[in-house]
């Protein structure tokens, strides 16, 4: 669907943030082995929700706020600006707010541990002018040094750290107030099978493959249809999954027979006639059923 300028801007912002967290996670792969790591926490303390990009638990709790800013920025006092003079939210204030709320939360849970917060910029095309030297900031070219310093802090993980991690995970909220999806409906969305690589709708269907005319990516029809079934379930979790619904979504595929076969192979048909629908197979129950049948056959 077509997004409004504001919605499109928000989408790009979210995408940029996600890409930054992925870059940070790649940097931290080796270091993570020495810590208990919790990512993307959404917590609440005193009726105030706060997010944490990455939390490393050991003798010290390291809270990392990750930013994927690109371009030139500058600081004047406590205010941050883009190079063309547009004021932005001060990420240090955001980080310190999360640190304060987390400190109060873990104390109420019965833990007394030091917290060190660090603002990490991961984009090599970022530059910050007029930044005081004492700010808890790591710039892209300083990340290798950060990794070395963290490795020096490796120590055995104790039950205290494990218990705290479990408590924080239990308090994590899955309903984020920051998720502002635009309104959408099945009828309003453009139908067709998007390319899995470049996301273009310029795809054609041959006998066995889906081919993107934009980037040349090839995908089997079976893989492409399954991928789009998962999209339908993500976008419309409360609506019935039917052959007609999937066929309408995957418009380049002319026959319903292929759709029905793929659904039958990977999902369970529930009900009969017009009210029937396909539901996700519970693999664990199937395994138990197979084991039970094997036991009966062996006796």
C-alpha positions in Angstrom: 0.0 0.0 0.0 1.1 3.6 -0.4 2.3 5.2 2.8 1.7 8.8 3.7 5.0 10.9 3.9 4.8 10.7 7.7 4.3 6.9 7.7 7.1 6.4 5.2 9.4 8.6 7.3 8.6 6.5 10.4 9.1 3.3 8.4 12.6 4.4 7.3 13.4 5.5 10.9 12.4 2.1 12.2 14.3 0.2 9.5 17.4 2.3 10.1 17.2 1.5 13.9 16.8 -2.2 13.2 19.8 -2.2 10.9 21.9 -0.5 13.5 21.0 -3.1 16.1 21.9 -5.9 13.7 25.3 -4.3 13.1 25.9 -4.0 16.8 24.9 -7.6 17.4 27.5 -8.7 14.8 30.2 -6.7 16.5 29.3 -8.3 19.8 29.1 -12.0 18.8 32.4 -13.0 20.4 32.0 -10.8 23.5 28.5 -12.1 24.2 29.9 -15.5 25.2 31.2 -13.9 28.4 27.9 -12.3 29.5 24.2 -13.0 29.8 22.7 -10.8 27.0 19.2 -9.5 26.8 18.2 -7.6 23.7 15.2 -5.4 22.9 13.7 -5.2 26.4 10.5 -3.3 27.0 10.0 -2.8 30.7 7.8 -0.7 33.0 8.5 0.9 36.3 6.3 3.3 38.2 3.8 3.4 35.3 6.6 4.5 32.9 7.6 2.3 30.0 11.2 2.2 28.8 13.2 0.4 26.2 16.7 -1.1 26.3 18.5 -2.0 23.1 21.0 -4.4 24.7 21.8 -5.4 28.3 25.0 -7.3 29.2 24.8 -9.0 32.7 27.9 -10.0 34.6 29.6 -8.4 37.7 28.6 -5.1 36.2 25.4 -4.5 34.1 26.2 -2.9 30.8 23.4 -1.0 29.2 23.9 -0.1 25.5 21.8 2.4 23.6 22.5 1.8 19.9 22.1 4.5 17.2 22.5 4.2 13.5 22.7 7.9 12.8 24.2 8.9 9.5 25.7 12.3 8.5 26.9 15.3 10.5 25.5 16.4 13.9 26.6 18.8 16.5 26.0 19.6 20.2 25.2 22.9 21.9 24.8 22.4 25.7 22.4 19.6 26.2 20.8 20.0 22.8 21.6 18.0 19.7 21.2 19.2 16.1 21.5 17.9 12.6 24.0 19.7 10.4 21.2 21.8 8.9 20.1 23.1 12.4 17.2 20.8 13.1 17.0 19.9 16.8 16.6 16.1 17.6 16.0 14.3 20.8 19.1 14.0 23.0 19.9 10.3 22.9 22.0 10.6 26.1 18.9 11.8 28.0 16.9 8.8 26.7 19.7 6.5 27.8 20.1 8.0 31.3 16.3 7.8 31.7 16.4 4.1 30.9 19.3 3.6 33.3 17.6 5.3 36.2 14.4 3.3 35.8 16.3 0.1 35.4 18.4 0.8 38.6 15.2 1.4 40.6 13.6 -1.7 39.2 16.4 -4.1 40.0 16.7 -2.7 43.5 13.1 -3.3 44.1 13.6 -6.9 42.9 16.3 -7.3 45.6 19.5 -6.9 43.5 22.2 -4.3 44.1 24.4 -4.2 41.0 26.3 -1.4 39.3 25.0 -0.2 35.9 27.2 1.4 33.2 25.5 3.0 30.3 27.1 3.6 26.9 25.7 5.3 23.8 27.1 3.4 20.7 27.1 4.8 17.2 27.6 2.1 14.6 27.4 4.0 11.3 30.8 4.8 9.9 29.3 7.8 8.1 28.4 9.5 11.4 30.2 12.5 12.8 29.5 14.5 15.9 30.9 18.0 16.3 31.5 19.8 19.6 31.1 16.7 21.7 32.6 17.0 25.2 35.4 14.4 25.9 33.7 13.0 29.0 30.5 11.8 27.4 29.7 8.0 27.7 29.8 7.7 23.9 31.5 5.1 21.6 32.0 6.1 18.0 32.3 3.5 15.2 36.1 3.5 15.1 36.2 3.0 18.9 34.1 -0.2 18.9 37.1 -2.6 18.6 38.5 -1.0 21.8 35.1 -1.4 23.5 35.2 -5.1 22.7 38.7 -5.5 24.2 37.6 -3.7 27.4 34.5 -6.0 27.7 36.6 -9.1 27.2 38.8 -8.0 30.1 35.7 -8.1 32.3 34.8 -11.8 31.6 33.9 -13.6 34.8 31.9 -16.7 35.7 28.1 -16.2 35.5 26.5 -16.7 38.9 23.0 -17.7 39.9 22.4 -14.1 40.8 22.9 -13.0 37.2 20.8 -15.8 35.8 18.0 -15.2 38.3 18.0 -11.4 37.5 17.9 -12.2 33.7 14.9 -14.5 34.2 13.1 -11.9 36.2 13.7 -9.1 33.6 12.6 -11.4 30.8 9.4 -12.2 32.8 8.7 -8.5 33.1 9.3 -7.8 29.4 6.2 -6.5 27.7 5.3 -7.7 24.2 2.7 -5.0 23.6 4.9 -2.0 22.6 3.3 1.4 22.8 5.9 2.5 20.2 4.5 0.3 17.5 2.3 2.6 15.4 1.2 0.6 12.4 -0.8 2.4 9.7 -4.3 1.1 9.2 -4.6 -1.6 6.6 -7.0 -4.2 5.3 -6.8 -7.2 3.0 -8.8 -5.4 0.3 -6.6 -2.3 0.4 -3.3 -4.1 0.0 -1.8 -4.7 -3.4 -1.9 -8.4 -4.3 0.9 -10.4 -5.8 4.1 -12.1 -4.7 7.0 -9.8 -3.8 10.6 -10.7 -4.4 12.2 -12.2 -1.3 15.4 -10.3 -2.0 14.6 -6.8 -3.3 10.9 -6.8 -2.3 9.9 -5.7 -5.8 6.4 -6.7 -7.1 7.9 -7.2 -10.6 7.8 -11.0 -10.4 6.7 -13.6 -13.0 5.6 -17.2 -12.5 7.0 -20.0 -14.6 6.0 -23.7 -14.2 8.2 -24.2 -11.2 9.8 -20.9 -10.2 9.1 -17.3 -9.2 11.5 -15.0 -11.0 12.1 -11.3 -10.2 12.5 -9.2 -13.3 14.0 -6.5 -11.2 17.0 -8.3 -9.6 16.9 -11.8 -11.1 16.2 -13.6 -7.9 14.7 -17.1 -8.5 12.6 -19.0 -5.9 10.6 -22.2 -6.2 6.8 -21.7 -6.3 6.6 -23.9 -3.1 8.9 -21.6 -1.2 7.3 -18.4 -2.5 3.8 -19.5 -1.6 4.8 -20.6 1.9 6.5 -17.3 2.5 3.4 -15.4 1.5 1.2 -17.6 3.6 3.3 -16.6 6.6 2.9 -13.0 5.6 -0.9 -13.4 5.5 -0.8 -15.0 9.0 1.3 -12.1 10.3 -0.9 -9.4 8.9 -4.2 -11.1 9.5 -3.8 -13.5 12.5 -7.5 -13.5 13.3 -8.8 -14.2 9.8 -9.4 -17.7 8.3 -6.6 -19.1 6.2 -8.3 -20.5 3.1 -7.4 -21.6 -0.4 -9.4 -18.7 -1.9 -7.6 -16.2 0.4 -4.1 -17.4 -0.4 -5.0 -17.6 -4.2 -6.2 -14.1 -4.2 -3.0 -12.9 -2.5 -0.7 -14.9 -4.8 -2.3 -13.5 -7.9 0.4 -14.6 -10.5 -0.5 -18.2 -9.7 -3.4 -19.1 -11.9 -4.6 -22.4 -10.6 -5.9 -23.1 -7.1 -4.7 -26.6 -7.2 -1.1 -25.7 -6.5 -2.2 -23.5 -3.6 -4.4 -26.3 -2.1 -1.5 -28.8 -2.4 0.9 -26.5 -0.6 -1.6 -25.8 2.2 -2.4 -29.5 2.6 1.3 -30.4 2.8 2.1 -27.8 5.5 -1.1 -27.1 7.4 -4.1 -29.0 8.8 -7.6 -28.7 7.3 -10.1 -27.8 10.0 -13.8 -28.2 9.3 -15.7 -29.0 6.2 -17.3 -27.1 3.3 -17.4 -23.3 3.1 -16.4 -22.9 6.7 -13.3 -25.0 6.5 -9.9 -23.4 7.1 -6.3 -24.4 7.4 -4.5 -24.2 10.7 -0.8 -24.5 11.7 0.2 -28.0 12.5 1.3 -28.6 16.1 4.5 -30.6 15.4 5.0 -31.7 19.0 1.5 -33.3 19.1 2.2 -35.0 15.8 5.4 -36.4 17.2 3.6 -37.7 20.3 0.9 -39.2 18.0 3.5 -40.9 15.8 5.3 -42.3 18.9 2.0 -43.6 20.3 1.1 -45.3 17.0 4.6 -46.9 16.8 4.0 -48.3 20.3 0.7 -49.7 19.3 2.1 -51.3 16.2 5.0 -52.8 18.1 2.6 -54.5 20.5 
